[in-house]
Amino acid sequence: MTLSGSWSIAALGSPAGRVLRKVLRHRPVARGLVFLAGLAVLSAASGANFEFFGKSTSSRQLYEVTRGDSLVTVTARGTLQCQRQTEISCGVYNLGQANGTQILRIVSNGASVDEGDVLIELDSSAVRERLEDFRLRFESYRARQIQAEAQLKARKVQNATKLADAEQTLDLAELAQKMYYDHEGGTYLVAVQAQQARFREAKAKVSEMQAALALQETQSRALDLLHSLGYRSKQDVVRADLSTIKTSNDLAAAVNAMAITQAAGRQLEHFDHPIQQLKLKRATERAKARLEQVKLDNYAELIQAESRKFEADRVAERLKDVVLMYEAQLAACTIRAPHAGMVVYAIEDGVPAVREGEVVHFREKLITLPELSRMQVKTVVHENGYHRIAPGMQVDVRIEAFPDQLYRGSVSSIAAVPESESWISGDVKVFPAVVTIDGPVSGLRPGMTSVVDIQLDRVEDAVRVPVEAVVEVDGQDCVYVDGSDGVELRVLETGGCDGDLIEVYAGVEPGEQVVCDPENL
């Protein structure tokens, strides 16, 4: 089924116009599409004679009803486009003195390029200068970052050592205090027992000296008596007196030693013991305070070390991002083709907006790169046939510039909402659709006028009559049948249209003759 989607309102009253109305009635998908090229089609059709493979007489044109395969299609006109068209803009920030970047070299307008070819080279001197500056800054802060990381590790080790020393000092202080107060073998208990033993020894020594002195005095008195009786000499008496004096001195020394021992005991109980208690208590308190101080100092020093490392990390990371950004900017100074295509300069006021030596700005459009080997057709679908067309349907595509070349394709997409009303479509709703041409093509250019035949259905062994043979009577499709008894008007039950033929479900049979020019009856 083929149909041009354009007509002239004035031509609808002509015979060709009546044929067009029939086609539009049987081809609702194309109804309502208006294209300027249709004016010429209708003008030519209004003066043409239709020829069919059937009998004809001098008074009327007849067509013999036949059976055949019917391919139901909808035809629409559209515009050729590239499937992929990339707009390439300036990706370099405005860094130069002229608040832009100068084009050093650019490929010729209209040139064909392959993927990866250099399209434009921009002045990279300002970018390189800033890149080197920030690289030096990054390396400097990278060294600080490494130093801060090493200092943080050292601080953690030092903190652990200081904490262990403080904990050990506290443990020793508490252990010394426990050792001093132990009731079974504590330092204080041992000192008291030793002092008591020394006092007992001193007291025993005094008793011993007292007994020795008493014995010596008895012996001295006995010698004095014997001397007076003449039994001992004077020397014996003197020696005895000397022994008594010596023993008396020893007793005095023992008494003094006992007094000293007793005084030492009182000193231990009233002075040494309280002093040692206070020392042990203060030592434990200092150890606890030292431990807390070490913890606080460790925390503060660790925070400082971590802060220095965090600052170095942040600055180094930021500088690294800046370096990467300027490296990307340097790469952006050389613009390469993302895919094969034809170079089209950006147009401003009707003239190309880019050339060598021109200063361009960030995000300014430079060139368009359409890929000419992959094409598609943008067309519209009438609202009555919108529900019959779906993505994936097969399509035959012809380019008006190359009428003998047939391209295969498929419906790629169809819009969910109608196109905005325009003077072309009036109040008729049409839905934009895209038809993709299969495989690579050559020689085609965007903007060429295209005709697409969307294949809706195929009917085998269908009864068909010419489109111009069908007339509308009281809202019904009818046909004039030429028989032996003359011309008979019959009501038809019609289906889809395949080119110039309409499928008939009921009303005529193969072999019958229908009138192709009912307007002449």
C-alpha positions as CSV (number, residue, x, y, z in Angstrom):
1,M,0.0,0.0,0.0
2,T,1.5,3.3,-1.0
3,L,0.2,6.8,-0.5
4,S,1.6,10.2,-0.6
5,G,0.8,12.0,2.7
6,S,0.0,15.4,1.0
7,W,-2.9,16.9,-0.9
8,S,-4.4,20.2,-2.1
9,I,-7.7,21.2,-0.6
10,A,-8.9,22.7,-3.9
11,A,-8.1,19.5,-5.8
12,L,-10.4,17.3,-3.7
13,G,-13.3,18.3,-6.0
14,S,-11.6,16.9,-9.1
15,P,-11.8,13.2,-10.2
16,A,-8.3,12.8,-8.8
17,G,-9.5,14.5,-5.6
18,R,-12.3,12.0,-5.3
19,V,-9.8,9.1,-5.7
20,L,-7.7,10.7,-3.0
21,R,-10.6,11.0,-0.6
22,K,-11.2,7.3,-1.1
23,V,-7.6,6.4,-0.4
24,L,-7.7,8.6,2.7
25,R,-10.8,7.0,3.9
26,H,-9.3,3.5,3.5
27,R,-5.9,4.6,4.7
28,P,-6.6,6.4,8.0
29,V,-2.9,6.4,9.0
30,A,-2.0,8.8,6.3
31,R,-5.2,10.9,6.5
32,G,-4.5,14.4,7.7
33,L,-0.8,14.6,6.6
34,V,-0.2,17.7,4.5
35,F,3.0,18.1,2.4
36,L,3.6,20.8,-0.2
37,A,4.9,18.3,-2.7
38,G,1.4,16.7,-2.9
39,L,0.2,19.7,-4.8
40,A,2.2,18.6,-7.8
41,V,1.1,15.0,-7.4
42,L,-2.6,15.9,-7.5
43,S,-2.2,18.4,-10.3
44,A,-0.6,15.7,-12.4
45,A,-3.2,13.1,-11.3
46,S,-6.2,15.3,-12.2
47,G,-5.3,15.1,-15.9
48,A,-4.2,11.5,-16.1
49,N,-6.1,8.4,-17.3
50,F,-5.9,5.2,-15.1
51,E,-5.0,2.0,-16.9
52,F,-5.8,-1.4,-15.6
53,F,-5.5,-5.0,-16.8
54,G,-9.2,-5.4,-17.6
55,K,-11.7,-4.9,-20.3
56,S,-12.6,-1.4,-21.4
57,T,-15.2,0.0,-23.7
58,S,-15.4,3.3,-25.4
59,S,-18.0,4.5,-22.9
60,R,-16.5,3.4,-19.6
61,Q,-13.4,1.8,-18.2
62,L,-13.8,-1.6,-16.7
63,Y,-11.7,-3.7,-14.4
64,E,-11.9,-7.5,-13.8
65,V,-12.0,-8.3,-10.1
66,T,-9.1,-10.6,-9.3
67,R,-7.4,-12.3,-6.3
68,G,-3.9,-11.6,-5.2
69,D,-1.6,-11.0,-2.2
70,S,-2.1,-7.6,-0.6
71,L,0.6,-5.8,1.4
72,V,-1.0,-3.2,3.6
73,T,1.4,-0.3,4.2
74,V,1.2,3.3,5.3
75,T,3.3,5.9,3.4
76,A,4.6,9.0,4.9
77,R,7.2,11.6,3.9
78,G,10.0,12.7,6.2
79,T,13.4,14.2,6.4
80,L,16.7,12.3,6.5
81,Q,18.8,12.6,9.6
82,C,21.9,11.1,11.0
83,Q,21.4,8.5,13.7
84,R,24.3,9.9,15.6
85,Q,25.3,13.6,15.5
86,T,27.7,14.9,18.0
87,E,28.0,18.6,18.9
88,I,31.6,19.4,19.9
89,S,32.1,22.4,22.2
90,C,35.1,24.1,23.7
91,G,36.0,22.3,26.9
92,V,38.8,24.6,28.0
93,Y,38.2,27.1,30.8
94,N,38.7,30.8,30.0
95,L,42.3,31.1,31.3
96,G,44.0,33.4,28.8
97,Q,44.4,37.2,28.9
98,A,41.7,37.5,26.2
99,N,39.2,35.5,28.4
100,G,39.2,32.7,26.0
101,T,41.3,30.2,24.1
102,Q,42.8,30.7,20.7
103,I,42.3,28.1,17.9
104,L,45.7,27.1,16.5
105,R,44.6,24.6,13.9
106,I,41.2,23.3,12.7
107,V,40.2,20.7,10.2
108,S,38.5,22.0,7.0
109,N,34.8,22.5,7.0
110,G,33.1,19.6,5.3
111,A,36.0,17.3,5.7
112,S,35.5,13.6,6.4
113,V,37.3,12.3,9.4
114,D,37.7,9.0,11.2
115,E,37.4,8.2,14.9
116,G,40.4,9.6,16.8
117,D,41.4,12.1,14.1
118,V,42.4,15.6,15.4
119,L,39.7,18.1,14.7
120,I,40.9,21.2,16.6
121,E,44.1,22.2,18.4
122,L,43.6,25.0,21.0
123,D,46.4,27.1,22.5
124,S,47.5,25.2,25.6
125,S,50.2,27.6,26.9
126,A,48.1,29.1,29.8
127,V,47.0,25.6,30.8
128,R,50.5,24.2,30.8
129,E,51.8,27.1,32.9
130,R,49.1,26.5,35.6
131,L,49.6,22.8,35.4
132,E,53.3,23.0,36.2
133,D,52.6,25.5,39.0
134,F,50.0,23.2,40.7
135,R,52.2,20.2,40.1
136,L,55.0,21.8,42.1
137,R,52.5,22.7,44.9
138,F,51.2,19.2,44.9
139,E,54.6,17.7,45.2
140,S,55.4,20.1,48.1
141,Y,52.3,19.1,50.0
142,R,52.8,15.5,49.1
143,A,56.1,15.7,51.0
144,R,54.3,17.3,53.9
145,Q,51.7,14.6,53.7
146,I,54.4,11.9,54.0
147,Q,56.1,13.8,56.9
148,A,52.8,14.2,58.7
149,E,52.0,10.5,58.3
150,A,55.4,9.5,59.7
151,Q,55.0,12.0,62.6
152,L,51.6,10.5,63.3
153,K,53.0,7.0,63.5
154,A,55.8,8.2,65.7
155,R,53.4,10.0,68.0
156,K,51.3,6.9,68.4
157,V,54.4,4.9,69.4
158,Q,55.6,7.6,71.8
159,N,52.1,7.8,73.3
160,A,52.0,4.1,73.8
161,T,55.4,4.1,75.5
162,K,54.5,7.1,77.8
163,L,51.3,5.4,78.7
164,A,53.0,2.1,79.5
165,D,55.6,3.9,81.7
166,A,52.9,5.8,83.6
167,E,50.8,2.7,84.1
168,Q,54.0,0.9,85.4
169,T,54.7,3.7,87.8
170,L,51.2,3.5,89.2
171,D,51.4,-0.3,89.5
172,L,54.7,0.0,91.4
173,A,53.3,2.6,93.8
174,E,50.3,0.5,94.5
175,L,52.4,-2.6,95.0
176,A,54.8,-0.7,97.4
177,Q,51.8,0.5,99.4
178,K,50.5,-3.1,99.5
179,M,53.9,-4.4,100.5
180,Y,54.2,-1.9,103.3
181,Y,50.7,-2.6,104.9
182,D,50.7,-6.4,104.5
183,H,49.7,-8.0,107.8
184,E,51.7,-11.1,107.3
185,G,55.0,-9.9,105.9
186,G,54.7,-6.3,105.2
187,T,57.6,-3.8,105.4
188,Y,56.1,-2.1,108.4
189,L,55.4,-5.3,110.3
190,V,58.9,-6.6,109.6
191,A,60.4,-3.3,110.8
192,V,58.3,-3.4,114.1
193,Q,59.3,-6.9,114.8
194,A,63.0,-6.2,114.1
195,Q,62.8,-3.2,116.4
196,Q,61.2,-5.3,119.1
197,A,63.8,-8.0,118.8
198,R,66.6,-5.4,119.1
199,F,64.9,-4.0,122.2
200,R,64.6,-7.5,123.8
201,E,68.3,-8.1,123.0
202,A,69.3,-4.8,124.6
203,K,67.1,-5.5,127.7
204,A,68.7,-9.0,128.0
205,K,72.1,-7.5,127.7
206,V,71.3,-5.1,130.6
207,S,70.1,-8.0,132.7
208,E,73.2,-9.9,131.9
209,M,75.4,-7.0,132.8
210,Q,73.5,-6.4,136.0
211,A,74.1,-10.1,137.0
212,A,77.8,-9.9,136.0
213,L,78.2,-6.7,138.0
214,A,76.6,-8.2,141.1
215,L,78.9,-11.2,140.8
216,Q,81.9,-9.1,140.3
217,E,81.0,-7.0,143.3
218,T,80.6,-10.1,145.4
219,Q,84.0,-11.4,144.2
220,S,85.5,-8.0,145.0
221,R,84.2,-8.0,148.5
222,A,85.5,-11.6,149.0
223,L,88.9,-10.6,147.9
224,D,88.9,-7.6,150.2
225,L,88.1,-9.9,153.1
226,L,90.8,-12.4,152.1
227,H,93.2,-9.6,151.7
228,S,92.4,-8.4,155.1
229,L,93.0,-11.9,156.4
230,G,96.3,-12.0,154.5
231,Y,95.2,-14.6,152.0
232,R,95.2,-12.3,148.9
233,S,97.6,-9.7,147.8
234,K,96.9,-6.1,147.1
235,Q,97.2,-6.7,143.4
236,D,94.4,-9.3,143.5
237,V,92.2,-6.7,145.1
238,V,93.1,-4.1,142.5
239,R,92.4,-6.4,139.6
240,A,89.0,-7.3,141.2
241,D,88.2,-3.6,141.5
242,L,89.1,-3.0,137.9
243,S,86.9,-5.9,136.7
244,T,84.1,-4.5,138.8
245,I,84.5,-1.1,137.2
246,K,84.7,-2.6,133.7
247,T,81.5,-4.6,134.3
248,S,79.8,-1.5,135.6
249,N,80.8,0.3,132.5
250,D,79.4,-2.5,130.4
251,L,76.2,-2.4,132.3
252,A,75.9,1.4,131.6
253,A,76.6,0.8,127.9
254,A,73.9,-1.9,127.8
255,V,71.4,0.4,129.5
256,N,72.3,3.1,127.0
257,A,71.9,0.7,124.1
258,M,68.5,-0.4,125.5
259,A,67.4,3.2,125.8
260,I,68.5,3.9,122.2
261,T,66.6,0.8,121.0
262,Q,63.5,1.9,122.9
263,A,63.8,5.4,121.4
264,A,64.2,3.9,117.9
265,G,61.0,1.9,118.4
266,R,59.1,5.1,119.4
267,Q,60.6,6.9,116.4
268,L,59.5,4.0,114.1
269,E,56.0,4.1,115.6
270,H,55.4,7.8,115.9
271,F,57.5,9.3,113.0
272,D,58.9,6.8,110.5
273,H,55.6,4.9,110.1
274,P,53.5,8.0,109.4
275,I,56.1,9.5,107.1
276,Q,56.3,6.3,105.1
277,Q,52.5,6.1,105.0
278,L,52.4,9.6,103.6
279,K,55.1,8.9,101.1
280,L,53.4,5.8,99.8
281,K,50.0,7.6,99.6
282,R,51.5,10.6,97.8
283,A,53.5,8.3,95.4
284,T,50.3,6.5,94.5
285,E,48.4,9.7,94.0
286,R,51.2,11.2,91.9
287,A,51.3,8.0,89.8
288,K,47.5,8.2,89.2
289,A,47.7,11.9,88.4
290,R,50.6,11.3,86.1
291,L,48.7,8.5,84.3
292,E,45.8,10.8,83.7
293,Q,48.1,13.6,82.6
294,V,49.8,11.2,80.2
295,K,46.4,10.2,78.7
296,L,45.4,13.8,78.2
297,D,48.8,14.8,76.8
298,N,48.7,11.7,74.5
299,Y,45.2,12.7,73.3
300,A,46.1,16.3,72.7
301,E,49.4,15.4,70.9
302,L,47.6,12.7,68.8
303,I,44.9,15.2,67.8
304,Q,47.5,17.7,66.7
305,A,49.4,15.0,64.7
306,E,46.1,13.8,63.1
307,S,45.1,17.4,62.4
308,R,48.4,18.1,60.7
309,K,48.1,14.9,58.6
310,F,44.4,15.7,57.8
311,E,45.3,19.1,56.7
312,A,48.2,17.8,54.6
313,D,45.9,15.1,53.1
314,R,43.2,17.6,52.3
315,V,45.5,20.1,50.7
316,A,47.3,17.4,48.8
317,E,44.0,15.8,47.7
318,R,42.7,19.2,46.6
319,L,45.9,20.0,44.7
320,K,45.8,16.5,43.1
321,D,42.3,17.2,41.9
322,V,43.4,20.6,40.5
323,V,46.4,18.8,38.8
324,L,44.0,16.2,37.3
325,M,41.7,19.0,36.2
326,Y,44.4,20.9,34.4
327,E,45.7,17.6,32.9
328,A,42.1,17.1,31.6
329,Q,42.2,20.7,30.4
330,L,45.4,20.1,28.6
331,A,43.9,17.0,26.9
332,A,40.9,19.1,26.0
333,C,43.1,21.5,24.0
334,T,43.4,18.7,21.4
335,I,39.9,17.8,20.2
336,R,39.6,14.5,18.5
337,A,36.7,13.0,16.6
338,P,34.6,10.7,18.9
339,H,33.4,8.8,15.8
340,A,33.7,8.9,12.0
341,G,31.7,11.7,10.3
342,M,31.7,14.9,8.4
343,V,32.9,18.2,10.0
344,V,30.4,21.0,10.0
345,Y,31.4,24.3,11.4
346,A,29.1,26.1,13.9
347,I,27.2,28.9,12.1
348,E,26.6,32.4,13.5
349,D,24.8,35.0,11.5
350,G,24.9,32.8,8.5
351,V,28.7,32.4,8.4
352,P,31.0,29.9,10.1
353,A,31.8,31.0,13.7
354,V,35.2,29.3,14.0
355,R,38.5,29.6,12.1
356,E,42.2,29.5,12.9
357,G,43.2,32.3,15.2
358,E,39.7,32.8,16.5
359,V,39.3,33.1,20.3
360,V,36.7,30.7,21.6
361,H,35.2,30.4,25.1
362,F,34.3,27.6,27.4
363,R,31.2,25.6,26.3
364,E,31.1,27.5,23.0
365,K,29.8,25.3,20.2
366,L,32.6,24.7,17.6
367,I,31.6,22.0,15.2
368,T,28.9,19.4,14.6
369,L,30.0,15.9,13.6
370,P,27.2,13.9,11.9
371,E,27.9,10.2,11.2
372,L,26.8,9.9,7.6
373,S,27.1,6.1,7.4
374,R,24.1,5.6,9.8
375,M,20.9,7.4,8.8
376,Q,17.3,7.7,9.9
377,V,14.1,9.4,8.8
378,K,12.1,11.7,10.9
379,T,8.4,11.5,10.0
380,V,4.9,11.8,11.5
381,V,2.0,9.4,11.9
382,H,-1.7,10.3,11.8
383,E,-3.6,9.8,15.0
384,N,-6.0,7.3,13.4
385,G,-3.2,4.9,12.6
386,Y,-1.1,5.6,15.7
387,H,-2.3,2.4,17.4
388,R,-1.4,0.3,14.4
389,I,2.3,1.3,14.3
390,A,4.8,-0.1,16.8
391,P,8.6,0.0,17.1
392,G,10.2,-2.8,15.1
393,M,7.9,-2.8,12.1
394,Q,9.7,-3.2,8.8
395,V,9.9,-0.2,6.5
396,D,10.9,0.5,2.9
397,V,12.7,3.8,2.5
398,R,13.2,5.7,-0.7
399,I,15.2,8.9,-1.1
400,E,13.7,11.4,-3.6
401,A,17.2,12.3,-4.8
402,F,17.8,8.6,-5.5
403,P,14.4,7.2,-6.6
404,D,15.8,3.9,-7.9
405,Q,17.5,3.0,-4.6
406,L,15.5,1.1,-2.0
407,Y,16.6,1.0,1.6
408,R,15.4,-1.3,4.3
409,G,14.7,-0.1,7.8
410,S,12.5,-0.4,10.8
411,V,10.4,1.8,13.1
412,S,12.8,2.9,15.9
413,S,10.4,5.0,18.0
414,I,7.0,6.7,18.0
415,A,6.2,9.5,20.3
416,A,3.7,9.1,23.1
417,V,2.3,12.6,22.7
418,P,1.2,14.3,19.5
419,E,3.2,17.0,17.8
420,S,2.3,20.6,18.5
421,E,-0.3,22.0,16.0
422,S,1.0,23.9,13.1
423,W,-0.3,25.4,9.8
424,I,0.6,22.2,8.1
425,S,-1.3,19.8,10.3
426,G,-4.1,22.2,11.4
427,D,-6.3,20.5,14.1
428,V,-5.2,17.0,13.0
429,K,-3.1,15.3,15.6
430,V,0.1,13.7,14.3
431,F,2.7,11.8,16.3
432,P,6.4,12.1,15.5
433,A,8.1,8.8,14.6
434,V,11.7,7.8,13.7
435,V,12.6,5.2,11.1
436,T,16.1,3.7,11.3
437,I,17.8,2.7,8.0
438,D,19.5,-0.7,8.4
439,G,23.2,-1.0,7.9
440,P,25.7,1.5,6.7
441,V,24.9,3.8,3.8
442,S,26.8,6.1,1.5
443,G,26.0,9.2,-0.5
444,L,23.2,10.4,1.7
445,R,23.1,13.7,3.4
446,P,20.9,15.1,6.3
447,G,17.9,17.1,5.1
448,M,17.1,15.0,2.0
449,T,13.4,14.3,1.5
450,S,12.4,10.7,2.1
451,V,9.4,8.5,1.6
452,V,8.8,5.6,4.0
453,D,6.4,2.7,3.5
454,I,5.6,1.1,6.9
455,Q,4.5,-2.5,6.5
456,L,1.4,-3.0,8.6
457,D,0.0,-6.4,7.3
458,R,0.1,-8.9,4.5
459,V,-3.1,-10.6,3.2
460,E,-2.8,-13.6,0.9
461,D,-5.3,-14.4,-1.9
462,A,-7.4,-11.3,-1.3
463,V,-10.2,-10.0,-3.5
464,R,-9.3,-6.5,-4.8
465,V,-10.9,-3.7,-6.7
466,P,-9.4,-0.4,-7.9
467,V,-9.5,2.6,-5.6
468,E,-11.2,4.8,-8.2
469,A,-13.9,2.3,-8.7
470,V,-15.2,2.7,-5.2
471,V,-17.8,5.4,-4.5
472,E,-19.5,6.5,-1.3
473,V,-23.3,6.3,-1.2
474,D,-25.1,7.1,2.1
475,G,-21.9,6.7,4.0
476,Q,-21.2,3.2,2.6
477,D,-18.5,2.0,0.1
478,C,-20.1,0.9,-3.1
479,V,-19.0,-0.1,-6.6
480,Y,-20.8,-0.3,-10.0
481,V,-20.7,-3.8,-11.5
482,D,-21.1,-4.2,-15.2
483,G,-23.1,-7.3,-16.1
484,S,-25.3,-8.7,-18.9
485,D,-28.3,-6.8,-17.5
486,G,-26.4,-3.5,-17.3
487,V,-24.6,-1.6,-14.5
488,E,-25.5,-2.6,-10.9
489,L,-24.6,-0.7,-7.7
490,R,-23.4,-2.9,-4.9
491,V,-22.4,-2.2,-1.3
492,L,-18.9,-3.4,-0.4
493,E,-17.3,-4.5,2.8
494,T,-13.8,-3.2,2.4
495,G,-10.5,-3.6,4.1
496,G,-7.0,-2.2,3.7
497,C,-5.6,-0.5,0.7
498,D,-2.5,-1.8,-1.2
499,G,-1.4,0.9,-3.6
500,D,-4.2,1.5,-6.1
501,L,-6.2,-1.5,-5.0
502,I,-8.7,-1.9,-2.1
503,E,-9.2,-5.3,-0.4
504,V,-12.9,-6.4,-0.5
505,Y,-14.4,-8.8,2.0
506,A,-17.9,-9.0,0.5
507,G,-19.9,-7.5,-2.4
508,V,-18.1,-8.7,-5.6
509,E,-16.5,-11.9,-6.8
510,P,-13.4,-12.6,-8.9
511,G,-14.1,-12.3,-12.6
512,E,-16.8,-9.7,-12.3
513,Q,-16.3,-6.3,-14.1
514,V,-16.4,-3.1,-12.1
515,V,-16.6,0.4,-13.5
516,C,-13.4,2.4,-12.9
517,D,-14.9,5.8,-13.9
518,P,-18.2,5.9,-12.1
519,E,-18.3,9.7,-12.4
520,N,-19.0,9.3,-16.1
521,L,-22.2,7.2,-15.5
